Amino acid sequence: MEATRDVRMATGNGENSYAANSRLQEKAILETRPVLHKAIEDVYTLLSARRNTMVVADLGCSSGPNTLLVVSEVMGAIRAFTRQQSEERRGVEVQFFLNDLPGNDFNLVFRSLEHYDYLGGGKEAPPYYVAGLPGSYYRKLFPCRSVHLIHSSYSLMWRSKVPEEISNSTHLNEDNIYIGRNTPFVVIKLFQEQFQKDFELFLTLRSKELVSGGRMLLTFIGRNNEDMLMHGEVSTVFELVAKSIQSLVLKGRLEKEKLDSFNLPYYAPSVKEVKELIDRNSLFDIDHIKLFESNWDPQDDSDGNVTLDCASSGVNVAKCIRAVLEPLIVDHFGEEIIEELFFDYGSIVAKHLEKAKAKYPIIVVSLKKPMH
Ligand SMILES: C[S@@+](CC[C@H](N)C(=O)[O-])C[C@H]1O[C@@H](n2cnc3c(N)ncnc32)[C@H](O)[C@@H]1O
């Protein structure tokens, strides 16, 4: 699978769209607000009276309310900071670039921009300009030293591709679609190496594009520790999707070869892996790195370790995962199985949650390009 061609969230704003099912990702944007405010303050010191345009990019912006929430959050952070500054420090203009792969529903983003007005054009809002930028962030996206702040939320666990030795079936993944309990070690290694290559490339490209002292705030799904499979982590989410596909194979609704040839271009790293790569290529200083958790059920804001209503949580998780995976699954398996697949998946997740509540580990890392 060539992720740069195939990966996209469910388009439009209907019942099964990403736009209507992205509360999980919204919570992460809100959770990282303090880190964003700190990054904006630092970026401000890079502007001068002569060069007062702040260039901000959101990579993997998708479509729906979260796309514009990021714009609002950045504008809110700028406004909060400039309120305390002298008149001349306030005169900033903001240029936003909203980036995603070409298959993203940019039309929905552009249409929603028509009605979007940060603070209703209130006097204190700095002028801002928004442009869409289709393309993979595993390629160069901006001219050298032209961007002040790069933001990316819930995207960097997507790889540039499924490793070739998996996609060409040199190594099979034992009925899994990502790293599962019986995934052979060699396959785990291939997923891991793909992450290392992609993440190093991403850091190299972004370090070229950022101005000296520029900032990067990255939030993505990770792992709690070095173990590949822990209760609640994203590997279990996909293991349960694989289980639903396997049951369709058993019912004769799908060919086994179809399952064998389906793997996700994905990898959720541990904090240690992320830190090691950043330190190894020495292009960025780590200002902040932390892991927080988010319930699998996007509608469940409670703390604690008990799922109150497993059946409804199962349905909620199924909606969330369907919005993310439906286009990839339909491309590969066809449209006919999608309802049945995610109906079964909801029940399988509900059963899993009876054992214990499940939470995604999310990594947030704030990076600074050194001044020189
Ligand atoms: C789960 S969505 C997150 C969207 C949004 N940032 C949010 O927080 O709701 C992940 C997005 O990353 C995009 N993506 C994945 N790989 C990408 C790549 N190589 N370049 C650009 N965007 C990519 C996907 O198309 C998808 O829209």
Ligand as a Chemical Component Dictionary entry (heavy atoms), coordinates in Angstrom:
data_LIG
# 
_chem_comp.id                   LIG 
_chem_comp.type                 NON-POLYMER 
_chem_comp.pdbx_formal_charge   0 
_chem_comp.three_letter_code    LIG 
# 
loop_
_chem_comp_atom.comp_id 
_chem_comp_atom.atom_id 
_chem_comp_atom.alt_atom_id 
_chem_comp_atom.type_symbol 
_chem_comp_atom.charge 
_chem_comp_atom.model_Cartn_x 
_chem_comp_atom.model_Cartn_y 
_chem_comp_atom.model_Cartn_z 
_chem_comp_atom.pdbx_ordinal 
LIG C1  C1  C 0  -6.622 11.078 12.235 1  
LIG S1  S1  S 1  -6.429 12.335 11.037 2  
LIG C2  C2  C 0  -6.052 13.705 12.106 3  
LIG C3  C3  C 0  -6.584 14.966 11.554 4  
LIG C4  C4  C 0  -6.527 16.210 12.409 5  
LIG N1  N1  N 0  -5.158 16.664 12.595 6  
LIG C5  C5  C 0  -7.223 16.034 13.735 7  
LIG O1  O1  O 0  -6.559 16.201 14.745 8  
LIG O2  O2  O -1 -8.408 15.756 13.746 9  
LIG C6  C6  C 0  -4.812 12.003 10.312 10 
LIG C7  C7  C 0  -4.578 12.777 9.050  11 
LIG O3  O3  O 0  -3.214 12.644 8.646  12 
LIG C8  C8  C 0  -3.194 12.603 7.244  13 
LIG N2  N2  N 0  -1.924 12.040 6.774  14 
LIG C9  C9  C 0  -1.481 10.770 6.912  15 
LIG N3  N3  N 0  -0.286 10.636 6.304  16 
LIG C10 C10 C 0  0.034  11.853 5.776  17 
LIG C11 C11 C 0  1.137  12.335 5.012  18 
LIG N4  N4  N 0  2.153  11.547 4.678  19 
LIG N5  N5  N 0  1.132  13.639 4.646  20 
LIG C12 C12 C 0  0.099  14.458 4.978  21 
LIG N6  N6  N 0  -0.973 14.053 5.689  22 
LIG C13 C13 C 0  -1.017 12.754 6.085  23 
LIG C14 C14 C 0  -4.399 11.741 6.894  24 
LIG O4  O4  O 0  -4.789 11.911 5.544  25 
LIG C15 C15 C 0  -5.429 12.268 7.888  26 
LIG O5  O5  O 0  -6.215 13.283 7.372  27 
# 
loop_
_chem_comp_bond.comp_id 
_chem_comp_bond.atom_id_1 
_chem_comp_bond.atom_id_2 
_chem_comp_bond.value_order 
_chem_comp_bond.pdbx_ordinal 
LIG C1  S1  SING 1  
LIG S1  C2  SING 2  
LIG S1  C6  SING 3  
LIG C2  C3  SING 4  
LIG C3  C4  SING 5  
LIG C4  N1  SING 6  
LIG C4  C5  SING 7  
LIG C5  O1  DOUB 8  
LIG C5  O2  SING 9  
LIG C6  C7  SING 10 
LIG C7  O3  SING 11 
LIG C7  C15 SING 12 
LIG O3  C8  SING 13 
LIG C8  N2  SING 14 
LIG C8  C14 SING 15 
LIG N2  C9  SING 16 
LIG N2  C13 SING 17 
LIG C9  N3  DOUB 18 
LIG N3  C10 SING 19 
LIG C10 C11 SING 20 
LIG C10 C13 DOUB 21 
LIG C11 N4  SING 22 
LIG C11 N5  DOUB 23 
LIG N5  C12 SING 24 
LIG C12 N6  DOUB 25 
LIG N6  C13 SING 26 
LIG C14 O4  SING 27 
LIG C14 C15 SING 28 
LIG C15 O5  SING 29 
# 
